[in-house]
Amino acid sequence: MLTTILSGLFLLAIGQGLFLAAALLLLGARRPEVRAANGLLAALMLLCVAVVGHAWLGIAGLYPAWPHSALAVLPLGFATGPLLYLYLSRILHDRPPGRCAWLHFLPFVLVTLALLPFYVQPASAKLAWMRGLEGPPWYAVLAAVAKLLIFLAYLRACYRLLDGAAANPLAPGLRRLLGIWLVGGLLSMLALALDFVLPVSADAVGALVLLYFLYATAYLAIRQPLGYRPPMPEPEPEPKPRYGDRLLPDAERGAFLARLEACMKNEQPWRSGELKLEELAERLALSAHELSQLINGACGVNFQDYLNGYRVEALKEALHDPARAGHTILDLAMDSGFNSKSALNRVFKAHTGITPGEYRRQGRGENGVPAGV
């Protein structure tokens, strides 16, 4: 009876998870501002579906009929915490993943590579391996412990993200979901410790936790449309010092200006079309206002015009580069940091007096290089 009930619940959860993932991806296609966050949440839903599906095979006694399912989901738990953390970071703070975001998935990649020799074995070898098992292999138990510890560490990081976004209307619902994950992680640890006493396996308990998460996400989606990002309340404006007020001593101004120029030349952060004043200021150990004052005082332009100057110069160089003659103007512009065609034409013409196409044709006429369109 218990097996029949669990089997039905797991099948319903699989369908629910697939529906949620599809809804998130379709909504992301219509709403570019939530596309990245929805993609991360959809990946998390599909991961849960895979784990629940694997547990259903075990409850239904179908492992022998699907020998390639053996250890197939063992690495997936290492990706759960990173996906949840990156999703919350994106939906709460609109914070894009950095260059090193892939390092979050390093344990998942390493475990997958370690199991690769097993995965490529034929079905007969895997079936013989399953029949010879008298209990969970030691490395599976070790991996389960490691997954739980890593996941709990990511849960702690997720709570810190929520603490920093307490004013966001999405925060209460997301905090409840994190509570579900926390209870689930603790139950999974208990199930792992008492595997020989429980009427179901630790894998089944873990799948039940994910089932709970899938249905809780669906419930939250009914109360709060998926992908919805409500407007943040406007904070009370604080009086800001005028640019004439000194925030940086003269002795430090030159050093920070040199550091800024070195950063722009060597790291080229302006190639990111989403670069914000606060992000660049953090790199230089300055406040946003101090950096704005520094750029305004030293260069006589605002932050965006300062970035666009570097982008225009990079695009001019690319447009006259024979090695990149086959690239479209838009591709070169995106690589230079422009994030839209309208901004590209307006800014480039403001700096040079001509359009990018005219500038490329000038270079072709001077250098005799056939230009790409």
N, C-alpha and C positions, 0 to 999 in steps of 0.2 A: 504493500500500500504506500509506504513512504517513498519507495523508488518511483512509483507511478506519479505521485504528486510532484516530486522533484523534477522528474522528466518533463512533465507538462509545464511547470514553472520556467524551466530552463529554455524550452522551446519558445514560450511566449516572450521571454527576455531577449532571446536572439532576434526575434522579429521586431521587438521594440527598439533594440539597439540599431538594427539596420535602417529602420524608418527614421530614427533621430539623425543618424549620420547622413542619410540622403537629404533630409530637410535642411540640415546645417549647410551642406555643400550647395544646395540650390539657392538658399538665402544668400550665401556668400557670393554667388555669381551675380546676384542682383544688387548687393550692397557691398561695394568695394571696401568701405571703411571697416567692415567686420570680417572680410574674407579670410585674413590670416588667422584671427582668433577662432573663427568657425572651423577652419581647416584643422587646427590643433585639437579642438574639442571633438570633431568628427573622427580624427585618428584615435583619440582616446576611447570613443564609443566602439569603434571597430576592434580595438585591442580587447576591450571587455567582451565583445561578442565572440572573439576567437577563444578566449579562456573559458567562457561559459559553454561554448560549443564543444570544446575538448572535454570538459567535465561531463557534459551530456552523453558523449560517446562512452565514457567510463560507466555511468549509471545504466545506460542502455545495454552494456555488455558488448559494445561494437568495436572495442580496440582490436581484436583479432581480425575483424573485417576491414579495418583501416590501419594496418601496421605502420604506415608512414606518419601517423599521428603521434607515434611514440616520441616523447620529449619535444614535440613540435612547439609547444607554448612555454617551455621552460625559460627562455630568455625574455619573454614579453613583459614579465613583471618588472624588469630593470628599466623599461621605458615608461611605465605608468607614472611615476613621480615626476620625471622631467616634463612629460606632456602636460600634466596638470599644472605644474609650476609655470611653464611657458604660456599656457592658456590664460591663467590668472594675470600674469604680468601684462599680457597683450590687452585683455578685455578691461582690466581695471585702470591701467596706466597708459595704454596705447604705446607700450614700450616694445619696439621691434627687437627681435633676437640679434645679439651682437655677432661678431665674426667667430667667436669661440663657443657659440651656442651648441654646436655639435658635440662638444666635450661632455655635455649632460648625458649623451647617449653612448659614451665610451664603454661603460660596463655591459650594456646591451650588445654592442658590437663584439666585444671581446668574448663574451659567453657564446654568442652565435658562432664565431669563428672556431672556438674550442670544440663545439659540438658538430662542426661541419663534417668531420670524418664519419660520424655516426649518421648524419642526415643523408649522405650519398650512398649508404649501404642499400642493397636490394631489400624488397619487402620480406623475403624469406628469412634473411638474417635478422631483421628487426622482430619478426614474429618469434623466431627462436629465442631471441634475447628476452622478450616479454614472458615467454613460457618458463624461462629459467629463473625469473625473479621470484624471490620469497618475501620481498618487502621493498620499500623505496631504496634506490641506490644511494650510497653515502653522498655522492656529489649533488644529487637532487635535493637532499636534506640541507646540505651546506648552501646551495643556491637559494633555497627557500628562506633560510635565516638571513642571508645577505640581502635578498630582495626586501624583506620586511624592514631591516634596519635602514636600508637606503630610502625606502618609501617613507618611513617615519621621519627621517631627516628632511625629506622634501616637504612633508606635511608641515613641519615646523617652519620651513622657509615660506610656505604658502600662507600660514597664519600671520607671519610678519608682513607679507604683502597686503593682506586684508587690514591689518592694523594701520598701515599707512594710507589706506583708502577708505577709512571709516565713513566719510561723507558720501561715498558713492552709493546710490540707491540699490545697486546690485549686490553690495557687500553682505547684507543679512542673509539672503538666499544662498549665496556662495559659501558663507560661513557654516550654514546648516549642512551643506553637502560635504564640506571638509569634516564636520563632526561625524557624518556617516562613514567617511573613509577612516577616520581615526578609530572609531569603534570596530570597524571591519578589520583594520590592521591588528588590533589587540585580540580580536576573536581568532584571526588566522594564526597568531602566535600561540594562543591557547590550543587550537586544534592541532598545530604541529607538535606541541609538547605532549598532547594526550591522544595521538593518532591511534594508538592501540586500544583505547577505551571507547572512543566515539563510534556511534552506529554508522557514520558516513566518514569518508576519507577527508584528510585536510584539504585536498584539492577541491572536493565538493563544497566544503565550508567556504573556501576562498571564492568559489564561483557564486555561492549564495550572497556573499558580500557584494560582488560585482553586480549580481542581479538586483540587489537592493539599490545600488548606485544608479543603475539604468532606469529603474522605475522612479527613483527620486528625481533624476534629471528630467524625466518626462513630466512629472508633476510640476516641477519648477517651470518648465517650458509652457505649461498650460496657464500658469499664473503670470508668467513674465515671458513675452515672445522671445524665441531663440534669436540670439544675435542682436537683441535690442541694447543699445548703449544710451541710457538716459543722459540728458544734459547735466553736467555737474553744476551745483549751486555756485553762483559767483561769490567769491570771498569779498569781505569788506575791503575796499581799496585802502591801501596804506599810503601815507604821504611819502613820496620818493624824493630824494635829493636831486636838485637840478644838476645838469651836466657841469655847471660851473663850480659846484661844490666838489672839493677834492676828496676822492675816496682812496686814490693810490698816491702815495708820496712820490715826488719827482725821482727820488733815488731808485724806486722800484719800478717806475713806469717803463724805463728803457729795458730793464731785464724782462719784464712781462711781454713787452712788444717783441723783443727778440725771440722769446719762447713761442709766441703766437706765430710769427713768421716761419720759424723752424717747423712747427707743427703743420702749418698749411703746405709747406714745401715737401716735407718728408712723408708725413702720414696721409696727406691729401683728404682730410675729412669732408671737404666740399664736394667730393664725388657722390656723396649720399644726398639724394634729393630731399630726404626727410630730416636733415641735420637741423637741430634746434639750438638756439642761443645757450640754453641751460646745459646742453650736452657738451658743447665746445668749452664753455666756461669751466665745467667740472674737470675736463682734461687739463686745464691750465691752473687748477686750484684757485679759481677766481669765482666771485659771485657773478650772476648774469648781468647785474647792473654795472659792475666794475668792468667787465669785458665790453659791454656796450659803450661805456664811457671811453674806454681805451681806443676802440675802433673809431668812434666818432671824433675823438680829439686828434688821433694820429693820422687818420686817412680822410676825414671829412665826409664820410658816408655812413649810412646805417648798416646793420648787420647783413641784411639780405643783399644789398648792393655790393658789400665787401665780398661775400661769397660768389656772387655773380661775376665779379671781375675775374676771379680765378677760373670759373667755369667757361667764360667766354674765351680766355686765353688758351685753355686746354682744347676747346672745340676748334679754335682757329688753327692750332697746330695739327689737330687730327684731320681737318678738312684739306690741308695741304700736304698730308703725309701720303706719299705714293703707295706705301704698303697697305694703306687703309682706303684706297680709292674705291674698292668694291663695296664698302659699307654704306648703308643709307645714312642720310643726315640725322634722322631721328635716332638711329642706333648710336651714332657717335655722340649725340647730344645727351642721351640717357647715361652713357658712360661718363660724360663730363659733369653730371650732377643735375641736369635739367629734368624735371619730372612731368612736363607737359609740352605739347607742341606750341600752344599759344604763348606760354611763358618764354619758350626758346626764341621765337621770332621777335617778340617784343623786346626782350632784354638784349639779344644780339644786335638788333638794329639800333637800339639806344646807345650801345657802346661803339659800334663800328660805322653806323650810318647806312649799312646795306644789310640785306637778308643773308642767311647762311648759304642759300643756293647761289646767290650772286658772288659771295666770297669764294665759294668752291670753284665757280667758273673762272674767276680771276686767276686763281692758282693754276687751273688747268691751262689757261692761256699763257701764263708766265713760264710754267715748267714743262708744258707739253705732256702732262700726265693725264691719261683718260680718267675722268671722274665718274664714280658710281653715283647712281641716282638715289 
